[in-house]
C-alpha cells in the first residue's frame, strides 16, 4: 500500500504554480493596458479634478 494514499493534497504542484503564474501575468498585462489607455487616464483625472473642486 502506498504511503501517500488517504492523505489530503495540502499544496499546489509545480505545474499548478506555473499555470497560476501565467494567468496572473496575463491578467496584469490586460489590466495595465486598460489602466494606461488615454481614455481611462482622462476619466481618472476628471474624477480627481471633481474631488478637488468639491473639497475646496
CHARMM-style PDB file with segment names, atoms N, HN, CA, C and O in Angstrom:
ATOM      1  N   UNK     1       0.846  -1.181   0.000  1.00  0.00      PROA
ATOM      2  CA  UNK     1       0.000   0.000   0.000  1.00  0.00      PROA
ATOM      3  C   UNK     1       0.892   1.245   0.000  1.00  0.00      PROA
ATOM      4  O   UNK     1       1.869   1.329   0.745  1.00  0.00      PROA
ATOM      5  N   UNK     2       0.547   2.171  -0.819  1.00  0.00      PROA
ATOM      6  HN  UNK     2      -0.246   2.103  -1.425  1.00  0.00      PROA
ATOM      7  CA  UNK     2       1.340   3.400  -0.917  1.00  0.00      PROA
ATOM      8  C   UNK     2       1.147   4.255   0.324  1.00  0.00      PROA
ATOM      9  O   UNK     2       0.065   4.309   0.908  1.00  0.00      PROA
ATOM     10  N   UNK     3       2.217   4.915   0.705  1.00  0.00      PROA
ATOM     11  HN  UNK     3       3.097   4.872   0.231  1.00  0.00      PROA
ATOM     12  CA  UNK     3       2.196   5.744   1.903  1.00  0.00      PROA
ATOM     13  C   UNK     3       1.334   6.996   1.727  1.00  0.00      PROA
ATOM     14  O   UNK     3       0.767   7.486   2.704  1.00  0.00      PROA
ATOM     15  N   UNK     4       1.222   7.530   0.490  1.00  0.00      PROA
ATOM     16  HN  UNK     4       1.683   7.132  -0.303  1.00  0.00      PROA
ATOM     17  CA  UNK     4       0.505   8.775   0.259  1.00  0.00      PROA
ATOM     18  C   UNK     4      -0.995   8.592   0.113  1.00  0.00      PROA
ATOM     19  O   UNK     4      -1.723   9.585   0.100  1.00  0.00      PROA
ATOM     20  N   UNK     5      -1.485   7.379   0.004  1.00  0.00      PROA
ATOM     21  HN  UNK     5      -0.894   6.572   0.014  1.00  0.00      PROA
ATOM     22  CA  UNK     5      -2.928   7.167  -0.144  1.00  0.00      PROA
ATOM     23  C   UNK     5      -3.655   7.618   1.107  1.00  0.00      PROA
ATOM     24  O   UNK     5      -3.211   7.373   2.228  1.00  0.00      PROA
ATOM     25  N   UNK     6      -4.772   8.277   0.897  1.00  0.00      PROA
ATOM     26  HN  UNK     6      -5.133   8.477  -0.014  1.00  0.00      PROA
ATOM     27  CA  UNK     6      -5.586   8.714   2.011  1.00  0.00      PROA
ATOM     28  C   UNK     6      -5.189  10.069   2.571  1.00  0.00      PROA
ATOM     29  O   UNK     6      -5.923  10.641   3.377  1.00  0.00      PROA
ATOM     30  N   UNK     7      -4.054  10.585   2.163  1.00  0.00      PROA
ATOM     31  HN  UNK     7      -3.459  10.120   1.509  1.00  0.00      PROA
ATOM     32  CA  UNK     7      -3.645  11.908   2.636  1.00  0.00      PROA
ATOM     33  C   UNK     7      -4.272  12.984   1.766  1.00  0.00      PROA
ATOM     34  O   UNK     7      -4.464  12.791   0.565  1.00  0.00      PROA
ATOM     35  N   UNK     8      -4.584  14.101   2.370  1.00  0.00      PROA
ATOM     36  HN  UNK     8      -4.428  14.257   3.345  1.00  0.00      PROA
ATOM     37  CA  UNK     8      -5.103  15.230   1.600  1.00  0.00      PROA
ATOM     38  C   UNK     8      -3.961  15.930   0.879  1.00  0.00      PROA
ATOM     39  O   UNK     8      -2.836  15.982   1.374  1.00  0.00      PROA
ATOM     40  N   UNK     9      -4.259  16.454  -0.268  1.00  0.00      PROA
ATOM     41  HN  UNK     9      -5.174  16.412  -0.671  1.00  0.00      PROA
ATOM     42  CA  UNK     9      -3.268  17.230  -1.013  1.00  0.00      PROA
ATOM     43  C   UNK     9      -3.251  18.634  -0.423  1.00  0.00      PROA
ATOM     44  O   UNK     9      -4.152  19.430  -0.691  1.00  0.00      PROA
ATOM     45  N   UNK    10      -2.250  18.940   0.364  1.00  0.00      PROA
ATOM     46  HN  UNK    10      -1.518  18.294   0.582  1.00  0.00      PROA
ATOM     47  CA  UNK    10      -2.213  20.192   1.104  1.00  0.00      PROA
ATOM     48  C   UNK    10      -1.625  21.353   0.313  1.00  0.00      PROA
ATOM     49  O   UNK    10      -1.822  22.508   0.690  1.00  0.00      PROA
ATOM     50  N   UNK    11      -0.912  21.080  -0.772  1.00  0.00      PROA
ATOM     51  HN  UNK    11      -0.752  20.142  -1.079  1.00  0.00      PROA
ATOM     52  CA  UNK    11      -0.267  22.162  -1.506  1.00  0.00      PROA
ATOM     53  C   UNK    11      -0.423  22.022  -3.000  1.00  0.00      PROA
ATOM     54  O   UNK    11      -0.940  21.027  -3.507  1.00  0.00      PROA
ATOM     55  N   UNK    12       0.040  23.049  -3.694  1.00  0.00      PROA
ATOM     56  HN  UNK    12       0.460  23.857  -3.282  1.00  0.00      PROA
ATOM     57  CA  UNK    12      -0.025  23.016  -5.143  1.00  0.00      PROA
ATOM     58  C   UNK    12       1.237  22.367  -5.697  1.00  0.00      PROA
ATOM     59  O   UNK    12       2.300  22.407  -5.079  1.00  0.00      PROA
ATOM     60  N   UNK    13       1.096  21.777  -6.860  1.00  0.00      PROA
ATOM     61  HN  UNK    13       0.232  21.744  -7.362  1.00  0.00      PROA
ATOM     62  CA  UNK    13       2.249  21.195  -7.538  1.00  0.00      PROA
ATOM     63  C   UNK    13       2.936  22.262  -8.374  1.00  0.00      PROA
ATOM     64  O   UNK    13       2.420  23.368  -8.533  1.00  0.00      PROA
ATOM     65  N   UNK    14       4.082  21.930  -8.897  1.00  0.00      PROA
ATOM     66  HN  UNK    14       4.501  21.031  -8.768  1.00  0.00      PROA
ATOM     67  CA  UNK    14       4.835  22.878  -9.718  1.00  0.00      PROA
ATOM     68  C   UNK    14       4.029  23.309 -10.940  1.00  0.00      PROA
ATOM     69  O   UNK    14       4.057  24.482 -11.314  1.00  0.00      PROA
ATOM     70  N   UNK    15       3.317  22.386 -11.561  1.00  0.00      PROA
ATOM     71  HN  UNK    15       3.294  21.433 -11.258  1.00  0.00      PROA
ATOM     72  CA  UNK    15       2.507  22.731 -12.736  1.00  0.00      PROA
ATOM     73  C   UNK    15       1.396  23.706 -12.369  1.00  0.00      PROA
ATOM     74  O   UNK    15       1.094  24.624 -13.132  1.00  0.00      PROA
ATOM     75  N   UNK    16       0.793  23.510 -11.212  1.00  0.00      PROA
ATOM     76  HN  UNK    16       1.038  22.764 -10.592  1.00  0.00      PROA
ATOM     77  CA  UNK    16      -0.261  24.436 -10.796  1.00  0.00      PROA
ATOM     78  C   UNK    16       0.303  25.826 -10.532  1.00  0.00      PROA
ATOM     79  O   UNK    16      -0.336  26.826 -10.861  1.00  0.00      PROA
ATOM     80  N   UNK    17       1.495  25.899  -9.941  1.00  0.00      PROA
ATOM     81  HN  UNK    17       2.014  25.087  -9.674  1.00  0.00      PROA
ATOM     82  CA  UNK    17       2.141  27.190  -9.747  1.00  0.00      PROA
ATOM     83  C   UNK    17       2.439  27.853 -11.085  1.00  0.00      PROA
ATOM     84  O   UNK    17       2.256  29.062 -11.233  1.00  0.00      PROA
ATOM     85  N   UNK    18       2.894  27.077 -12.055  1.00  0.00      PROA
ATOM     86  HN  UNK    18       3.043  26.095 -11.936  1.00  0.00      PROA
ATOM     87  CA  UNK    18       3.213  27.632 -13.376  1.00  0.00      PROA
ATOM     88  C   UNK    18       1.962  28.181 -14.046  1.00  0.00      PROA
ATOM     89  O   UNK    18       1.990  29.282 -14.596  1.00  0.00      PROA
ATOM     90  N   UNK    19       0.877  27.438 -14.008  1.00  0.00      PROA
ATOM     91  HN  UNK    19       0.854  26.543 -13.562  1.00  0.00      PROA
ATOM     92  CA  UNK    19      -0.375  27.898 -14.617  1.00  0.00      PROA
ATOM     93  C   UNK    19      -0.879  29.143 -13.900  1.00  0.00      PROA
ATOM     94  O   UNK    19      -1.322  30.094 -14.542  1.00  0.00      PROA
ATOM     95  N   UNK    20      -0.813  29.140 -12.577  1.00  0.00      PROA
ATOM     96  HN  UNK    20      -0.453  28.367 -12.055  1.00  0.00      PROA
ATOM     97  CA  UNK    20      -1.250  30.309 -11.812  1.00  0.00      PROA
ATOM     98  C   UNK    20      -0.410  31.533 -12.099  1.00  0.00      PROA
ATOM     99  O   UNK    20      -0.936  32.642 -12.185  1.00  0.00      PROA
ATOM    100  N   UNK    21       0.892  31.346 -12.249  1.00  0.00      PROA
ATOM    101  HN  UNK    21       1.320  30.445 -12.180  1.00  0.00      PROA
ATOM    102  CA  UNK    21       1.786  32.459 -12.549  1.00  0.00      PROA
ATOM    103  C   UNK    21       1.511  33.033 -13.929  1.00  0.00      PROA
ATOM    104  O   UNK    21       1.487  34.251 -14.100  1.00  0.00      PROA
ATOM    105  N   UNK    22       1.303  32.169 -14.915  1.00  0.00      PROA
ATOM    106  HN  UNK    22       1.322  31.179 -14.776  1.00  0.00      PROA
ATOM    107  CA  UNK    22       0.995  32.637 -16.271  1.00  0.00      PROA
ATOM    108  C   UNK    22      -0.336  33.370 -16.290  1.00  0.00      PROA
ATOM    109  O   UNK    22      -0.458  34.408 -16.940  1.00  0.00      PROA
ATOM    110  N   UNK    23      -1.327  32.853 -15.593  1.00  0.00      PROA
ATOM    111  HN  UNK    23      -1.228  32.010 -15.065  1.00  0.00      PROA
ATOM    112  CA  UNK    23      -2.638  33.513 -15.550  1.00  0.00      PROA
ATOM    113  C   UNK    23      -2.531  34.877 -14.873  1.00  0.00      PROA
ATOM    114  O   UNK    23      -3.131  35.844 -15.342  1.00  0.00      PROA
ATOM    115  N   UNK    24      -1.785  34.967 -13.790  1.00  0.00      PROA
ATOM    116  HN  UNK    24      -1.298  34.181 -13.409  1.00  0.00      PROA
ATOM    117  CA  UNK    24      -1.615  36.244 -13.095  1.00  0.00      PROA
ATOM    118  C   UNK    24      -0.880  37.254 -13.968  1.00  0.00      PROA
ATOM    119  O   UNK    24      -1.235  38.432 -13.985  1.00  0.00      PROA
ATOM    120  N   UNK    25       0.130  36.809 -14.683  1.00  0.00      PROA
ATOM    121  HN  UNK    25       0.419  35.852 -14.669  1.00  0.00      PROA
ATOM    122  CA  UNK    25       0.876  37.703 -15.569  1.00  0.00      PROA
ATOM    123  C   UNK    25       0.001  38.187 -16.714  1.00  0.00      PROA
ATOM    124  O   UNK    25       0.072  39.356 -17.092  1.00  0.00      PROA
ATOM    125  N   UNK    26      -0.816  37.311 -17.268  1.00  0.00      PROA
ATOM    126  HN  UNK    26      -0.873  36.361 -16.961  1.00  0.00      PROA
ATOM    127  CA  UNK    26      -1.721  37.711 -18.356  1.00  0.00      PROA
ATOM    128  C   UNK    26      -2.743  38.718 -17.848  1.00  0.00      PROA
ATOM    129  O   UNK    26      -3.018  39.711 -18.521  1.00  0.00      PROA
ATOM    130  N   UNK    27      -3.306  38.476 -16.671  1.00  0.00      PROA
ATOM    131  HN  UNK    27      -3.082  37.670 -16.124  1.00  0.00      PROA
ATOM    132  CA  UNK    27      -4.275  39.404 -16.101  1.00  0.00      PROA
ATOM    133  C   UNK    27      -3.629  40.758 -15.828  1.00  0.00      PROA
ATOM    134  O   UNK    27      -4.238  41.797 -16.084  1.00  0.00      PROA
ATOM    135  N   UNK    28      -2.401  40.756 -15.313  1.00  0.00      PROA
ATOM    136  HN  UNK    28      -1.906  39.912 -15.105  1.00  0.00      PROA
ATOM    137  CA  UNK    28      -1.688  42.005 -15.050  1.00  0.00      PROA
ATOM    138  C   UNK    28      -1.437  42.766 -16.347  1.00  0.00      PROA
ATOM    139  O   UNK    28      -1.551  43.991 -16.374  1.00  0.00      PROA
ATOM    140  N   UNK    29      -1.098  42.061 -17.416  1.00  0.00      PROA
ATOM    141  HN  UNK    29      -1.006  41.065 -17.395  1.00  0.00      PROA
ATOM    142  CA  UNK    29      -0.875  42.715 -18.703  1.00  0.00      PROA
ATOM    143  C   UNK    29      -2.131  43.368 -19.245  1.00  0.00      PROA
ATOM    144  O   UNK    29      -2.088  44.494 -19.740  1.00  0.00      PROA
ATOM    145  N   UNK    30      -3.246  42.665 -19.154  1.00  0.00      PROA
ATOM    146  HN  UNK    30      -3.280  41.750 -18.752  1.00  0.00      PROA
ATOM    147  CA  UNK    30      -4.525  43.231 -19.619  1.00  0.00      PROA
ATOM    148  C   UNK    30      -4.908  44.435 -18.770  1.00  0.00      PROA
ATOM    149  O   UNK    30      -5.330  45.465 -19.298  1.00  0.00      PROA
ATOM    150  N   UNK    31      -4.763  44.307 -17.459  1.00  0.00      PROA
ATOM    151  HN  UNK    31      -4.420  43.471 -17.030  1.00  0.00      PROA
ATOM    152  CA  UNK    31      -5.095  45.413 -16.563  1.00  0.00      PROA
ATOM    153  C   UNK    31      -4.212  46.623 -16.838  1.00  0.00      PROA
ATOM    154  O   UNK    31      -4.696  47.755 -16.817  1.00  0.00      PROA
ATOM    155  N   UNK    32      -2.935  46.405 -17.093  1.00  0.00      PROA
ATOM    156  HN  UNK    32      -2.541  45.486 -17.110  1.00  0.00      PROA
ATOM    157  CA  UNK    32      -2.027  47.505 -17.401  1.00  0.00      PROA
ATOM    158  C   UNK    32      -2.451  48.219 -18.683  1.00  0.00      PROA
ATOM    159  O   UNK    32      -2.440  49.448 -18.745  1.00  0.00      PROA
ATOM    160  N   UNK    33      -2.826  47.441 -19.715  1.00  0.00      PROA
ATOM    161  HN  UNK    33      -2.835  46.443 -19.665  1.00  0.00      PROA
ATOM    162  CA  UNK    33      -3.262  48.052 -20.976  1.00  0.00      PROA
ATOM    163  C   UNK    33      -4.505  48.912 -20.771  1.00  0.00      PROA
ATOM    164  O   UNK    33      -4.623  49.993 -21.348  1.00  0.00      PROA
ATOM    165  N   UNK    34      -5.431  48.425 -19.947  1.00  0.00      PROA
ATOM    166  HN  UNK    34      -5.335  47.546 -19.479  1.00  0.00      PROA
ATOM    167  CA  UNK    34      -6.660  49.179 -19.691  1.00  0.00      PROA
ATOM    168  C   UNK    34      -6.358  50.460 -18.927  1.00  0.00      PROA
ATOM    169  O   UNK    34      -6.821  51.537 -19.304  1.00  0.00      PROA
ATOM    170  N   UNK    35      -5.584  50.345 -17.856  1.00  0.00      PROA
ATOM    171  HN  UNK    35      -5.208  49.471 -17.550  1.00  0.00      PROA
ATOM    172  CA  UNK    35      -5.312  51.496 -16.999  1.00  0.00      PROA
ATOM    173  C   UNK    35      -4.441  52.535 -17.701  1.00  0.00      PROA
ATOM    174  O   UNK    35      -4.578  53.731 -17.447  1.00  0.00      PROA
ATOM    175  N   UNK    36      -3.564  52.094 -18.566  1.00  0.00      PROA
ATOM    176  HN  UNK    36      -3.453  51.122 -18.773  1.00  0.00      PROA
ATOM    177  CA  UNK    36      -2.670  53.040 -19.228  1.00  0.00      PROA
ATOM    178  C   UNK    36      -3.272  53.633 -20.500  1.00  0.00      PROA
ATOM    179  O   UNK    36      -2.612  54.414 -21.185  1.00  0.00      PROA
ATOM    180  N   UNK    37      -4.503  53.277 -20.824  1.00  0.00      PROA
ATOM    181  HN  UNK    37      -5.039  52.642 -20.268  1.00  0.00      PROA
ATOM    182  CA  UNK    37      -5.130  53.849 -22.017  1.00  0.00      PROA
ATOM    183  C   UNK    37      -5.473  55.318 -21.774  1.00  0.00      PROA
ATOM    184  O   UNK    37      -5.709  55.737 -20.641  1.00  0.00      PROA
ATOM    185  N   UNK    38      -5.495  56.070 -22.833  1.00  0.00      PROA
ATOM    186  HN  UNK    38      -5.303  55.730 -23.754  1.00  0.00      PROA
ATOM    187  CA  UNK    38      -5.732  57.508 -22.742  1.00  0.00      PROA
ATOM    188  C   UNK    38      -7.119  57.817 -22.173  1.00  0.00      PROA
ATOM    189  O   UNK    38      -7.271  58.748 -21.381  1.00  0.00      PROA
ATOM    190  N   UNK    39      -8.112  57.053 -22.567  1.00  0.00      PROA
ATOM    191  HN  UNK    39      -7.988  56.298 -23.210  1.00  0.00      PROA
ATOM    192  CA  UNK    39      -9.480  57.293 -22.096  1.00  0.00      PROA
ATOM    193  C   UNK    39      -9.608  57.080 -20.583  1.00  0.00      PROA
ATOM    194  O   UNK    39     -10.256  57.873 -19.899  1.00  0.00      PROA
ATOM    195  N   UNK    40      -9.011  56.044 -20.074  1.00  0.00      PROA
ATOM    196  HN  UNK    40      -8.484  55.400 -20.630  1.00  0.00      PROA
ATOM    197  CA  UNK    40      -9.071  55.775 -18.636  1.00  0.00      PROA
ATOM    198  C   UNK    40      -8.312  56.854 -17.871  1.00  0.00      PROA
ATOM    199  O   UNK    40      -8.762  57.284 -16.809  1.00  0.00      PROA
ATOM    200  N   UNK    41      -7.194  57.289 -18.380  1.00  0.00      PROA
ATOM    201  HN  UNK    41      -6.828  56.940 -19.243  1.00  0.00      PROA
ATOM    202  CA  UNK    41      -6.445  58.355 -17.723  1.00  0.00      PROA
ATOM    203  C   UNK    41      -7.266  59.642 -17.670  1.00  0.00      PROA
ATOM    204  O   UNK    41      -7.253  60.346 -16.661  1.00  0.00      PROA
ATOM    205  N   UNK    42      -7.979  59.950 -18.755  1.00  0.00      PROA
ATOM    206  HN  UNK    42      -7.989  59.378 -19.575  1.00  0.00      PROA
ATOM    207  CA  UNK    42      -8.851  61.125 -18.766  1.00  0.00      PROA
ATOM    208  C   UNK    42      -9.955  61.004 -17.713  1.00  0.00      PROA
ATOM    209  O   UNK    42     -10.265  61.971 -17.016  1.00  0.00      PROA
ATOM    210  N   UNK    43     -10.542  59.816 -17.604  1.00  0.00      PROA
ATOM    211  HN  UNK    43     -10.291  59.031 -18.170  1.00  0.00      PROA
ATOM    212  CA  UNK    43     -11.596  59.616 -16.609  1.00  0.00      PROA
ATOM    213  C   UNK    43     -11.064  59.767 -15.190  1.00  0.00      PROA
ATOM    214  O   UNK    43     -11.719  60.378 -14.345  1.00  0.00      PROA
ATOM    215  N   UNK    44      -9.888  59.217 -14.920  1.00  0.00      PROA
ATOM    216  HN  UNK    44      -9.356  58.721 -15.605  1.00  0.00      PROA
ATOM    217  CA  UNK    44      -9.300  59.317 -13.579  1.00  0.00      PROA
ATOM    218  C   UNK    44      -8.979  60.770 -13.250  1.00  0.00      PROA
ATOM    219  O   UNK    44      -9.241  61.221 -12.136  1.00  0.00      PROA
ATOM    220  N   UNK    45      -8.420  61.503 -14.199  1.00  0.00      PROA
ATOM    221  HN  UNK    45      -8.207  61.137 -15.105  1.00  0.00      PROA
ATOM    222  CA  UNK    45      -8.122  62.915 -13.964  1.00  0.00      PROA
ATOM    223  C   UNK    45      -9.397  63.723 -13.742  1.00  0.00      PROA
ATOM    224  O   UNK    45      -9.405  64.638 -12.919  1.00  0.00      PROA
ATOM    225  N   UNK    46     -10.467  63.406 -14.456  1.00  0.00      PROA
ATOM    226  HN  UNK    46     -10.461  62.663 -15.125  1.00  0.00      PROA
ATOM    227  CA  UNK    46     -11.740  64.100 -14.252  1.00  0.00      PROA
ATOM    228  C   UNK    46     -12.291  63.834 -12.853  1.00  0.00      PROA
ATOM    229  O   UNK    46     -12.822  64.739 -12.209  1.00  0.00      PROA
ATOM    230  N   UNK    47     -12.166  62.604 -12.389  1.00  0.00      PROA
ATOM    231  HN  UNK    47     -11.735  61.868 -12.913  1.00  0.00      PROA
ATOM    232  CA  UNK    47     -12.628  62.267 -11.039  1.00  0.00      PROA
ATOM    233  C   UNK    47     -11.805  63.023  -9.988  1.00  0.00      PROA
ATOM    234  O   UNK    47     -12.357  63.542  -9.017  1.00  0.00      PROA
ATOM    235  N   UNK    48     -10.493  63.079 -10.187  1.00  0.00      PROA
ATOM    236  HN  UNK    48     -10.045  62.657 -10.975  1.00  0.00      PROA
ATOM    237  CA  UNK    48      -9.634  63.794  -9.245  1.00  0.00      PROA
ATOM    238  C   UNK    48      -9.955  65.273  -9.252  1.00  0.00      PROA
ATOM    239  O   UNK    48     -10.047  65.890  -8.191  1.00  0.00      PROA
ATOM    240  N   UNK    49     -10.129  65.858 -10.440  1.00  0.00      PROA
ATOM    241  HN  UNK    49     -10.054  65.356 -11.302  1.00  0.00      PROA
ATOM    242  CA  UNK    49     -10.481  67.273 -10.539  1.00  0.00      PROA
ATOM    243  C   UNK    49     -11.792  67.577  -9.826  1.00  0.00      PROA
ATOM    244  O   UNK    49     -11.903  68.581  -9.123  1.00  0.00      PROA
ATOM    245  N   UNK    50     -12.789  66.705 -10.008  1.00  0.00      PROA
ATOM    246  HN  UNK    50     -12.699  65.889 -10.579  1.00  0.00      PROA
ATOM    247  CA  UNK    50     -14.085  66.903  -9.370  1.00  0.00      PROA
ATOM    248  C   UNK    50     -13.954  66.791  -7.855  1.00  0.00      PROA
ATOM    249  O   UNK    50     -14.559  67.572  -7.120  1.00  0.00      PROA
ATOM    250  N   UNK    51     -13.177  65.833  -7.390  1.00  0.00      PROA
ATOM    251  HN  UNK    51     -12.685  65.199  -7.987  1.00  0.00      PROA
ATOM    252  CA  UNK    51     -12.985  65.659  -5.941  1.00  0.00      PROA
ATOM    253  C   UNK    51     -12.275  66.871  -5.336  1.00  0.00      PROA
ATOM    254  O   UNK    51     -12.640  67.333  -4.255  1.00  0.00      PROA
ATOM    255  N   UNK    52     -11.273  67.378  -6.028  1.00  0.00      PROA
ATOM    256  HN  UNK    52     -10.976  67.003  -6.906  1.00  0.00      PROA
ATOM    257  CA  UNK    52     -10.562  68.566  -5.532  1.00  0.00      PROA
ATOM    258  C   UNK    52     -11.463  69.795  -5.543  1.00  0.00      PROA
ATOM    259  O   UNK    52     -11.379  70.629  -4.641  1.00  0.00      PROA
ATOM    260  N   UNK    53     -12.320  69.917  -6.549  1.00  0.00      PROA
ATOM    261  HN  UNK    53     -12.388  69.240  -7.282  1.00  0.00      PROA
ATOM    262  CA  UNK    53     -13.247  71.046  -6.611  1.00  0.00      PROA
ATOM    263  C   UNK    53     -14.260  70.986  -5.460  1.00  0.00      PROA
ATOM    264  O   UNK    53     -14.605  72.019  -4.885  1.00  0.00      PROA
ATOM    265  N   UNK    54     -14.731  69.798  -5.128  1.00  0.00      PROA
ATOM    266  HN  UNK    54     -14.451  68.959  -5.595  1.00  0.00      PROA
ATOM    267  CA  UNK    54     -15.676  69.642  -4.023  1.00  0.00      PROA
ATOM    268  C   UNK    54     -15.010  69.895  -2.670  1.00  0.00      PROA
ATOM    269  O   UNK    54     -15.643  70.385  -1.735  1.00  0.00      PROA
ATOM    270  N   UNK    55     -13.728  69.554  -2.581  1.00  0.00      PROA
ATOM    271  HN  UNK    55     -13.213  69.155  -3.340  1.00  0.00      PROA
ATOM    272  CA  UNK    55     -13.005  69.698  -1.314  1.00  0.00      PROA
ATOM    273  C   UNK    55     -12.689  71.157  -0.994  1.00  0.00      PROA
ATOM    274  O   UNK    55     -12.467  71.511   0.165  1.00  0.00      PROA
ATOM    275  N   UNK    56     -12.670  71.971  -1.989  1.00  0.00      PROA
ATOM    276  HN  UNK    56     -12.849  71.684  -2.929  1.00  0.00      PROA
ATOM    277  CA  UNK    56     -12.429  73.356  -1.605  1.00  0.00      PROA
ATOM    278  C   UNK    56     -11.701  74.145  -2.568  1.00  0.00      PROA
ATOM    279  OT1 UNK    56     -11.449  75.327  -2.334  1.00  0.00      PROA
TER     280      UNK     56
END
